[in-house]
């Protein structure tokens, strides 16, 4: 199904009224953009895929890297814009896909259910009571990505199957960490930004330890970026450093790991910087 992508992207760029302008403003559209709807079998929810194709897509027959972003309300417009500037210049052009929050749901409920790995209804730093009450269903959401989202994109677009990139920030970074230590083969590259590793008493660290007992291979190119804003005892920097230490201590085969603290950034400013850095390390344009 092909539609013009307007609903998600219009709001940041439109204003209710302008001096000297009467009537409705025209909708903002993105060239080479489409929307696809999918019903997730694993959790019985409906999602939309926001798809930005490379500028050269219609002029070539080649396959393109696939960049998948969650929290698409903010991440998809930023990733699409970044690719318009960087694609073909400093990184390979790529197909950018944003996965919406579940249709008809509060975004906090949707992302808490889908991005968190365990049920933890008492998290003080998480979303609302209603969101925390449905937490812990990342397994089903990842199944949706693996069994429906990626196959659907590969069916309808020319994807380089060896260049699939996951991008996630905050709870999305927690999700990326969960995928990495459970099913690293789903993606080839992981751009993980300021991940919420504090979640459920740092359960991701325990999951990684369990993974290491049964696996000596983690084939993935992993870039973890964290903002330098240290607040209280639950510093994301400290948590990321602990995660890095664990990953390096296992000597996993085929794991490439880059970890960087981005100074001068906080949790709400860091995403554009980590995205561009991660793309340049995952799909750099070869000389």
ZADO-269027 format. One line per 3 residues: for each residue x, y, z of C-alpha. Coordinates in Angstrom, 3 decimals, always signed. Example, Ala and Ser with C-alpha at 12.3 -4.5 7.8 and 13.67 -1.06 7.14 Angstrom:
<recs>
+12.300,-4.500,+7.800 | +13.670,-1.060,+7.140
</recs>
This chain:
<recs>
+0.000,+0.000,+0.000 | +1.473,+3.319,-1.047 | +0.434,+6.552,+0.589
+2.022,+9.930,+1.003 | +3.585,+10.333,+4.419 | +1.951,+13.372,+5.996
+0.309,+12.739,+9.330 | +3.357,+12.012,+11.436 | +5.621,+14.589,+9.880
+3.326,+17.545,+9.370 | +3.037,+18.760,+12.945 | +6.630,+19.855,+13.547
+6.661,+21.942,+10.396 | +3.222,+23.532,+10.341 | +1.923,+26.500,+12.293
-1.721,+27.237,+13.049 | -1.657,+30.708,+11.549 | +0.673,+32.997,+9.661
+0.422,+36.759,+9.222 | -1.436,+37.507,+6.021 | -2.424,+33.871,+5.403
-6.001,+32.666,+5.467 | -7.377,+29.171,+5.227 | -5.679,+25.802,+5.758
-1.978,+25.388,+5.250 | -0.993,+22.771,+2.678 | +0.243,+19.458,+4.066
+3.975,+18.880,+4.162 | +5.059,+15.839,+2.185 | +8.368,+14.015,+1.882
+9.486,+12.970,-1.599 | +9.991,+9.220,-2.007 | +8.106,+8.498,+1.221
+5.434,+5.894,+1.843 | +3.368,+4.370,+4.635 | +2.576,+0.709,+5.147
+0.221,-0.738,+7.763 | +0.923,-4.029,+9.520 | -1.018,-6.039,+12.070
+1.396,-7.628,+14.533 | +0.506,-11.270,+15.033 | +2.680,-11.593,+18.142
+0.876,-8.952,+20.214 | -2.330,-8.322,+18.239 | -1.558,-4.625,+17.746
-1.572,-2.470,+14.612 | +1.402,-0.391,+13.518 | +2.436,+1.808,+10.632
+5.782,+1.721,+8.870 | +7.040,+5.101,+7.686 | +9.404,+4.549,+4.765
+11.871,+6.991,+3.233 | +13.518,+5.738,+0.053 | +16.913,+6.960,-1.185
+16.955,+9.749,-3.731 | +18.575,+7.447,-6.284 | +16.226,+4.507,-5.640
+14.166,+4.768,-8.824 | +17.241,+5.325,-10.964 | +19.083,+2.145,-9.939
+18.586,-1.581,-9.532 | +20.913,-1.968,-6.554 | +20.092,-3.044,-3.015
+20.285,-0.482,-0.203 | +21.107,-0.662,+3.511 | +18.071,-0.739,+5.770
+17.924,+1.636,+8.751 | +15.144,+0.820,+11.240 | +14.250,+3.386,+13.900
+11.802,+3.182,+16.777 | +10.283,+6.144,+18.639 | +9.469,+7.266,+15.116
+7.601,+10.341,+16.335 | +10.972,+12.072,+16.688 | +13.490,+9.577,+15.303
+12.072,+9.115,+11.814 | +12.065,+12.802,+10.761 | +15.598,+13.230,+12.137
+16.892,+10.052,+10.488 | +15.223,+10.926,+7.182 | +16.695,+14.419,+7.224
+20.129,+13.129,+8.157 | +20.059,+10.655,+5.302 | +19.082,+13.396,+2.850
+22.250,+15.280,+3.844 | +24.625,+12.364,+4.408 | +23.445,+9.738,+1.935
+25.823,+9.373,-1.002 | +28.224,+11.858,+0.568 | +29.550,+10.406,+3.821
+27.419,+7.270,+4.160 | +25.691,+4.954,+1.733 | +22.194,+5.924,+0.763
+19.751,+3.805,+2.746 | +16.094,+2.923,+3.124 | +14.899,+4.458,+6.403
+11.978,+2.766,+8.142 | +10.275,+4.143,+11.236 | +7.957,+1.895,+13.232
+5.067,+3.806,+14.754 | +3.683,+3.368,+18.226 | +0.686,+1.028,+18.276
-2.251,+2.699,+16.556 | -4.861,+4.147,+18.888 | -2.665,+3.930,+21.981
-0.935,+6.451,+24.209 | +2.714,+6.563,+23.161 | +3.920,+5.902,+26.709
+1.819,+2.770,+26.957 | +2.956,+1.535,+23.555 | +6.690,+2.131,+24.040
+6.733,+0.801,+27.605 | +5.006,-2.410,+26.597 | +7.036,-2.898,+23.420
+10.496,-1.684,+24.412 | +10.914,-3.161,+27.906 | +12.132,-6.733,+28.405
+10.501,-7.572,+31.745 | +7.393,-6.775,+33.749 | +8.317,-4.080,+36.262
+5.223,-2.113,+37.356 | +6.966,-0.117,+40.090 | +9.607,+1.674,+37.989
+9.763,+5.240,+39.283 | +11.529,+6.546,+36.177 | +9.225,+4.931,+33.649
+5.981,+6.233,+32.162 | +2.510,+6.298,+33.727 | +0.907,+3.687,+35.963
-1.052,+2.462,+32.947 | +2.160,+2.107,+30.936 | +4.036,+0.292,+33.674
+1.110,-2.088,+34.110 | +1.664,-3.478,+30.595 | +5.462,-3.475,+30.658
+7.687,-6.342,+29.660 | +6.598,-7.406,+26.184 | +9.709,-6.670,+24.146
+9.858,-10.348,+23.173 | +6.620,-10.117,+21.198 | +7.595,-6.787,+19.652
+10.958,-8.142,+18.527 | +9.175,-11.128,+17.038 | +7.035,-8.666,+15.079
+10.148,-6.900,+13.787 | +11.902,-10.127,+12.855 | +8.990,-12.050,+11.355
+6.901,-9.274,+9.804 | +8.553,-5.864,+9.534 | +11.853,-6.886,+7.949
+10.305,-9.507,+5.625 | +7.660,-7.007,+4.500 | +10.268,-4.362,+3.693
+12.455,-6.915,+1.896 | +9.450,-8.078,-0.133 | +8.565,-4.625,-1.407
+11.950,-2.865,-1.561 | +15.512,-3.693,-2.554 | +17.328,-4.308,+0.722
+20.978,-5.210,+1.242 | +20.511,-8.167,+3.568 | +24.010,-7.715,+5.020
+23.444,-4.082,+5.990 | +20.517,-3.879,+8.366 | +20.855,-1.168,+11.008
+18.895,-0.809,+14.250 | +18.662,+2.641,+15.848 | +17.227,+3.155,+19.330
+17.528,+5.799,+22.032 | +16.585,+5.704,+25.749 | +13.908,+2.996,+26.061
+14.665,+2.358,+22.388 | +18.297,+1.847,+23.379 | +17.139,-0.612,+26.021
+15.262,-2.445,+23.283 | +18.347,-2.474,+21.064 | +20.420,-3.902,+23.917
+17.770,-6.575,+24.460 | +17.810,-7.575,+20.786 | +21.612,-7.626,+20.782
+21.901,-10.094,+23.661 | +19.019,-12.303,+22.613 | +18.883,-12.304,+18.823
+21.904,-10.370,+17.538 | +21.469,-11.889,+14.074 | +18.366,-9.790,+13.363
+20.516,-6.748,+12.568 | +24.074,-6.310,+11.347 | +24.645,-2.950,+13.032
+23.298,-1.541,+16.287 | +23.273,+2.186,+17.066 | +22.294,+2.313,+20.726
+21.828,+5.724,+22.337 | +21.764,+6.443,+26.076 | +20.062,+3.117,+26.815
+17.861,+2.822,+29.906 | +19.976,+0.044,+31.365 | +18.749,+0.979,+34.843
+15.436,-0.662,+34.001 | +14.284,-3.426,+36.375 | +17.431,-3.437,+38.497
+19.667,-3.529,+35.415 | +18.089,-6.710,+34.121 | +19.902,-6.360,+30.774
+23.221,-7.063,+32.503 | +21.758,-10.260,+33.921 | +20.414,-11.236,+30.516
+23.814,-10.687,+28.920 | +25.418,-12.896,+31.557 | +22.892,-15.635,+30.781
+23.530,-15.275,+27.045 | +27.271,-15.709,+27.630 | +26.731,-19.087,+29.288
+25.384,-20.567,+26.064 | +27.042,-18.503,+23.308 | +30.568,-17.477,+22.379
+29.562,-15.631,+19.213 | +27.842,-12.252,+18.807 | +28.102,-11.250,+15.191
+27.290,-7.555,+15.239 | +28.809,-4.131,+14.787 | +27.686,-2.281,+17.927
+27.968,+1.420,+18.637 | +26.807,+2.599,+22.052 | +26.667,+6.329,+22.695
+25.688,+7.945,+25.958 | +25.253,+11.568,+26.931 | +27.581,+12.909,+29.615
+24.784,+14.307,+31.776 | +25.430,+12.525,+35.085 | +22.490,+12.849,+37.454
+22.426,+11.114,+40.835 | +23.479,+7.528,+41.391 | +21.681,+6.145,+38.330
+24.194,+7.507,+35.863 | +23.650,+6.161,+32.358 | +27.382,+6.574,+31.812
+28.162,+4.195,+34.657 | +25.601,+1.679,+33.421 | +26.925,+1.797,+29.859
+30.481,+1.322,+31.107 | +29.365,-1.726,+33.090 | +27.637,-3.132,+30.000
+30.743,-2.495,+27.916 | +32.940,-4.226,+30.494 | +30.711,-7.300,+30.455
+30.597,-7.496,+26.671 | +34.368,-7.157,+26.323 | +35.082,-9.668,+29.077
+33.343,-12.465,+27.122 | +35.584,-12.139,+24.055 | +32.610,-12.838,+21.815
+33.584,-13.866,+18.303 | +32.653,-11.393,+15.554 | +31.611,-8.636,+17.963
+32.793,-5.155,+17.035 | +32.104,-2.733,+19.857 | +32.503,+1.020,+20.028
+31.433,+2.934,+23.145 | +31.583,+6.718,+23.416 | +30.503,+9.320,+25.934
+29.284,+12.417,+24.125 | +30.317,+15.434,+26.136 | +28.225,+18.582,+26.081
+25.041,+16.601,+25.405 | +22.136,+15.662,+27.640 | +19.501,+12.991,+27.277
+17.245,+15.181,+25.143 | +19.893,+16.663,+22.856 | +22.096,+13.679,+22.108
+20.081,+11.797,+19.484 | +21.092,+13.731,+16.323 | +24.775,+13.502,+17.268
+24.747,+9.792,+18.051 | +22.736,+9.051,+14.923 | +25.231,+10.711,+12.568
+28.198,+9.156,+14.361 | +26.591,+5.736,+14.313 | +25.684,+5.900,+10.632
+29.240,+6.878,+9.723 | +30.526,+3.817,+11.570 | +27.892,+1.383,+10.328
+27.415,+2.269,+6.638 | +30.337,+4.549,+5.733 | +30.767,+5.513,+2.108
+33.785,+3.677,+0.776 | +36.398,+5.848,-0.975
</recs>
